[in-house]
Amino acid sequence: SADGYTVDEARSEASRCFLCDCKNCWENCEMIKWFRKMPPRLGVEVYTDSQSGSSLSMRSLTRETYSCNICGKCKSVCPVGVDVGALMQFSREDRFSTGKNIPAFHDFWIRQFDFHTSEAFFQSPPKGEKKCEYLFFPGCQLGAAEPDRVLKTYDYLHNKFNAGIMVGCCGAPAYWAGDKKRLMENLEHIRLVWENMDRPVFIFACAYCENIFRMLMPEIRQQDLYTLMAKDDTIVPARPFDEAAMFHPCIARDDVPMQEGVRTLAGRAGIALEELDNPNRCCGYGGHMRLANPGLYNEITDHRKNASDKPYIVYCANCREVFRQKGKECAHILDMIHGIDPEKCAPTLKSQKQNSLEVKKRLMKELTGRDFNPEKHEWDSISISISPELQDELDKKLIIEDDLKEAIWLANQTGERFVSDDGLYQCSMVKAFLTYWVQYKELAEGGYEILSAYIHRMKFNREG
């Protein structure tokens, strides 16, 4: 200010004075506060960890490395731009490359990533054509949560811009897991499709997808969906709430056009909008830190849920699902545009897979005339019953119905299961990085009722 220090003078004074103490990151990051370690100490620990030849590495840092949302909030509030998220991302990549990573923390999402880049993947130019000027890239979670968000949006973009579509994953799960090889292989596949379609402009519905492309494939021209739709005055979204708060995703922090586009669209609905006092904080989904630190995850998601007593308008599929799971009223801007019920419950993990395959099935039929036949498994015919309460618990543990069926099928094939006197069964299934345990009973009408299930990282040696 006119009466105070300039920025350079303030930095000089802060470096001289032992009493000057900045805690902006501490006050804005639950992870830093949770572990009670400031960036200088974290930096030393990450460096020491990266130089360690032991497979055990630093036990204290392991949990911290995988507890970060990698959302960039710390950097945005730091006077000198210190980025703890980049530090933790370096640690994840270093650990993965040296075999010191914890695969179980990211196993669920890596398996989902593999599903979205293989069985659920679909790409096509407009019907009857080989190339296009625009290509819609909705990401993997938009259609998994609600197929019509992708299908109706594509109908609009096809009619308006004769756009093609690519339904896949940007690679965020591999990026957060530190698996650079898997990430780059996926991006090279996307690049090949882009080249074959004559290098169209990508239209993004997900801010994180757009960020991944901007960071790793800057040669691909980008356009966010919401800025594009905001220019169309004929689009008037439904009004689910009279008043609402805008919840901008963390990764859209510097994407002013995208923020303005969503704000314009929501304003057309006649909603009285307000901004959060501290915007662009991660909903909790970022970094896939949920399994590494469930307590911190719950703290973060509770804080975001309670940042306003008003419902939220969101434009990130992950934010929407986090808030619906927490019971927070919210509406995705595409739900408002396409007349989709914003009060729908968050889909189960099984439903998400089915939704993704439904998107591919309908697009394939519409654009290529071909039928889609999903992969078949020997355990698909097994019928299981799960109570709503248990289903909610299993989803929180990231245990999907297909794994329960596979475990029961395997027990039936091998006979390796425990049976109690009252007829309850318990079986286990060892996967690459996790062991699944399922307790169940047979139903008189056929099939099985699941009573409980859990996972752990220990493996049992069945030999000897």
Rosetta blueprint (number, residue, H / E / L):
1 S L
2 A L
3 D L
4 G L
5 Y L
6 T L
7 V H
8 D H
9 E H
10 A H
11 R H
12 S H
13 E H
14 A H
15 S H
16 R H
17 C L
18 F L
19 L L
20 C L
21 D L
22 C L
23 K L
24 N H
25 C H
26 W H
27 E H
28 N H
29 C L
30 E H
31 M H
32 I H
33 K H
34 W H
35 F H
36 R L
37 K L
38 M L
39 P H
40 P H
41 R H
42 L H
43 G H
44 V H
45 E H
46 V H
47 Y H
48 T H
49 D H
50 S H
51 Q H
52 S L
53 G L
54 S L
55 S L
56 L L
57 S L
58 M L
59 R H
60 S H
61 L H
62 T H
63 R H
64 E H
65 T H
66 Y L
67 S L
68 C L
69 N L
70 I L
71 C L
72 G L
73 K H
74 C H
75 K H
76 S H
77 V H
78 C L
79 P L
80 V L
81 G L
82 V L
83 D L
84 V H
85 G H
86 A H
87 L H
88 M H
89 Q H
90 F H
91 S H
92 R H
93 E H
94 D H
95 R H
96 F H
97 S H
98 T H
99 G L
100 K L
101 N L
102 I L
103 P H
104 A H
105 F H
106 H L
107 D H
108 F H
109 W H
110 I H
111 R H
112 Q H
113 F H
114 D H
115 F H
116 H H
117 T L
118 S L
119 E L
120 A L
121 F L
122 F E
123 Q E
124 S E
125 P L
126 P L
127 K L
128 G L
129 E L
130 K L
131 K L
132 C L
133 E L
134 Y E
135 L E
136 F E
137 F E
138 P L
139 G L
140 C L
141 Q H
142 L H
143 G H
144 A H
145 A H
146 E L
147 P H
148 D H
149 R H
150 V H
151 L H
152 K H
153 T H
154 Y H
155 D H
156 Y H
157 L H
158 H H
159 N H
160 K H
161 F H
162 N L
163 A L
164 G E
165 I E
166 M E
167 V E
168 G L
169 C L
170 C L
171 G L
172 A H
173 P H
174 A H
175 Y H
176 W H
177 A H
178 G L
179 D L
180 K H
181 K H
182 R H
183 L H
184 M H
185 E H
186 N H
187 L H
188 E H
189 H H
190 I H
191 R H
192 L H
193 V H
194 W H
195 E H
196 N H
197 M L
198 D L
199 R L
200 P L
201 V E
202 F E
203 I E
204 F E
205 A L
206 C L
207 A H
208 Y H
209 C H
210 E H
211 N H
212 I H
213 F H
214 R H
215 M H
216 L H
217 M L
218 P L
219 E L
220 I L
221 R L
222 Q E
223 Q E
224 D E
225 L H
226 Y H
227 T H
228 L H
229 M H
230 A H
231 K L
232 D L
233 D L
234 T L
235 I L
236 V L
237 P L
238 A L
239 R L
240 P L
241 F L
242 D L
243 E E
244 A E
245 A E
246 M E
247 F L
248 H L
249 P L
250 C H
251 I H
252 A H
253 R L
254 D L
255 D L
256 V H
257 P H
258 M H
259 Q H
260 E H
261 G H
262 V H
263 R H
264 T H
265 L H
266 A H
267 G H
268 R H
269 A L
270 G L
271 I L
272 A E
273 L E
274 E E
275 E E
276 L L
277 D L
278 N L
279 P L
280 N L
281 R L
282 C L
283 C L
284 G L
285 Y L
286 G H
287 G H
288 H H
289 M L
290 R L
291 L L
292 A L
293 N L
294 P H
295 G H
296 L H
297 Y H
298 N H
299 E H
300 I H
301 T H
302 D H
303 H H
304 R H
305 K H
306 N L
307 A L
308 S L
309 D L
310 K L
311 P L
312 Y E
313 I E
314 V E
315 Y L
316 C L
317 A H
318 N H
319 C H
320 R H
321 E H
322 V H
323 F H
324 R H
325 Q H
326 K L
327 G L
328 K L
329 E L
330 C E
331 A E
332 H E
333 I H
334 L H
335 D H
336 M H
337 I H
338 H H
339 G L
340 I L
341 D L
342 P L
343 E L
344 K L
345 C L
346 A L
347 P L
348 T L
349 L H
350 K H
351 S H
352 Q H
353 K H
354 Q H
355 N H
356 S H
357 L H
358 E H
359 V H
360 K H
361 K H
362 R H
363 L H
364 M H
365 K H
366 E H
367 L H
368 T H
369 G L
370 R L
371 D L
372 F L
373 N L
374 P L
375 E L
376 K L
377 H L
378 E L
379 W L
380 D L
381 S L
382 I L
383 S L
384 I E
385 S E
386 I L
387 S L
388 P H
389 E H
390 L H
391 Q H
392 D H
393 E H
394 L H
395 D H
396 K H
397 K L
398 L L
399 I L
400 I L
401 E H
402 D H
403 D H
404 L H
405 K H
406 E H
407 A H
408 I H
409 W H
410 L H
411 A H
412 N H
413 Q H
414 T H
415 G L
416 E L
417 R L
418 F E
419 V E
420 S L
421 D L
422 D L
423 G L
424 L L
425 Y E
426 Q E
427 C E
428 S E
429 M E
430 V E
431 K L
432 A L
433 F L
434 L L
435 T E
436 Y E
437 W E
438 V E
439 Q E
440 Y E
441 K E
442 E E
443 L L
444 A L
445 E L
446 G L
447 G L
448 Y E
449 E E
450 I E
451 L E
452 S E
453 A E
454 Y E
455 I E
456 H E
457 R L
458 M L
459 K L
460 F L
461 N L
462 R L
463 E L
464 G L
